[in-house]
Amino acid sequence: MDKERLPQWGWLLLGLFAMAVFAQLLNAFVLGRIGLPPEYYVVTLISGMSLVVIYVSVWYEDDRAAYWEGSSASYFGDVFFVVVGSAIAAGFAVAVTLEAGLGRLVRELLAMIAGFVTAWGAFYWRNTGLYRSDDDSR
């Protein structure tokens, strides 16, 4: 994949679209058939999109290229923390707001906020050096 072919927002848009299609197929053919209620389908979407948002920015920005020099176990751990963290936070947000009488859009926006913030927080927690500048003394 050539970074110069599209700007960062283009890669982000393509990744988000591909993940939305994948999440909906996963919901329809796997998770829905094993009993996941439709109200929680957004959790799968948020978890996948969290990966795209985080990893497109890390992949595209040259000052974060050092991330890709790590081990595959580290990548797997990061992906695990991002997916599980965003799924738990988004699922919790959906569960808490189901009985609150909020509309579907508001409920899903709250789940997105909870999922994305938790996913980024988990990724940042595991990779704090990735976001420090050279003049940062911490």
C-alpha positions in Angstrom: 0.0 0.0 0.0 1.4 3.3 -1.1 1.0 6.2 1.4 1.3 8.7 -1.4 -1.5 7.3 -3.5 -4.1 8.8 -1.1 -4.0 11.4 1.7 -4.5 10.1 5.2 -8.2 10.9 5.3 -8.6 8.8 2.1 -7.0 5.8 3.7 -9.0 6.3 6.8 -12.2 6.5 4.8 -11.4 3.3 2.9 -10.5 1.5 6.1 -13.6 2.6 7.9 -15.8 1.5 5.0 -14.1 -1.9 4.7 -14.4 -2.4 8.5 -18.1 -1.4 8.4 -18.8 -4.0 5.7 -16.8 -6.6 7.7 -18.6 -5.8 11.0 -22.0 -6.0 9.4 -21.2 -9.3 7.8 -19.9 -10.6 11.1 -23.0 -9.4 12.9 -25.4 -10.9 10.3 -23.8 -14.3 9.7 -22.1 -15.1 13.0 -23.0 -13.0 16.0 -26.7 -12.6 15.1 -27.1 -16.3 14.6 -25.6 -17.1 18.0 -27.9 -14.8 19.8 -26.4 -11.3 20.0 -29.3 -8.8 20.2 -29.4 -6.2 17.4 -29.0 -3.4 19.9 -25.4 -4.6 20.4 -24.4 -4.8 16.7 -22.9 -1.3 17.1 -20.3 -2.7 19.5 -18.7 -4.8 16.8 -18.6 -1.8 14.4 -17.1 0.4 17.0 -14.4 -2.1 18.0 -13.4 -2.6 14.3 -13.4 1.1 13.5 -11.3 1.8 16.6 -8.6 -0.3 15.1 -8.8 1.5 11.8 -8.6 5.0 13.4 -5.6 4.1 15.5 -3.6 2.1 13.0 -4.1 4.3 10.0 -2.7 7.2 11.9 0.2 5.2 13.2 0.9 3.7 9.7 0.6 7.0 7.8 2.6 9.4 10.0 6.3 9.1 9.5 7.2 10.2 13.0 5.4 7.1 14.4 7.2 4.6 12.1 9.2 3.3 15.0 6.1 1.4 16.2 6.5 -1.1 13.3 9.9 -2.2 14.5 8.4 -4.0 17.5 7.6 -7.6 17.9 4.5 -9.4 16.6 3.5 -10.2 20.1 3.5 -6.5 20.9 1.2 -5.8 17.9 -1.1 -8.7 19.0 -1.3 -7.3 22.5 -2.1 -3.8 21.2 -4.8 -5.1 18.9 -6.2 -7.2 21.8 -6.3 -4.3 24.2 -7.9 -2.0 21.6 -10.6 -4.4 20.5 -11.5 -5.8 24.0 -11.3 -2.3 25.6 -13.5 -0.7 23.0 -16.0 -3.6 23.0 -16.3 -3.6 26.8 -16.7 0.2 27.0 -19.2 0.4 24.0 -21.1 -2.6 25.3 -21.4 -1.1 28.7 -22.6 2.2 27.3 -25.2 0.4 25.3 -26.4 -1.7 28.3 -26.6 1.4 30.6 -28.5 3.5 28.1 -31.0 0.8 26.9 -33.4 1.4 29.7 -32.8 5.1 29.9 -35.3 5.9 27.1 -32.7 7.5 24.8 -33.1 7.2 21.1 -31.0 4.8 19.1 -28.8 7.6 17.6 -28.0 9.0 21.0 -27.3 5.6 22.5 -25.0 4.7 19.6 -23.1 8.0 19.8 -22.5 7.5 23.5 -21.3 4.0 22.8 -19.0 5.4 20.1 -17.5 8.0 22.4 -17.0 5.4 25.2 -15.5 2.8 22.8 -13.2 5.2 20.9 -11.9 6.9 24.0 -11.2 3.6 25.8 -9.5 2.1 22.7 -7.2 5.1 22.2 -6.5 5.2 26.0 -5.5 1.5 25.9 -3.3 2.0 22.9 -1.7 5.1 24.4 -1.2 3.3 27.7 0.8 0.6 26.0 2.7 2.9 23.6 3.3 6.2 25.6 6.7 6.6 23.9 5.1 6.8 20.5 3.4 10.1 21.4 6.3 11.8 23.1 8.4 14.4 21.4 12.2 14.5 21.6 12.1 17.5 23.9 9.7 16.0 26.3 11.5 15.3 29.6 8.9 12.8 31.1 
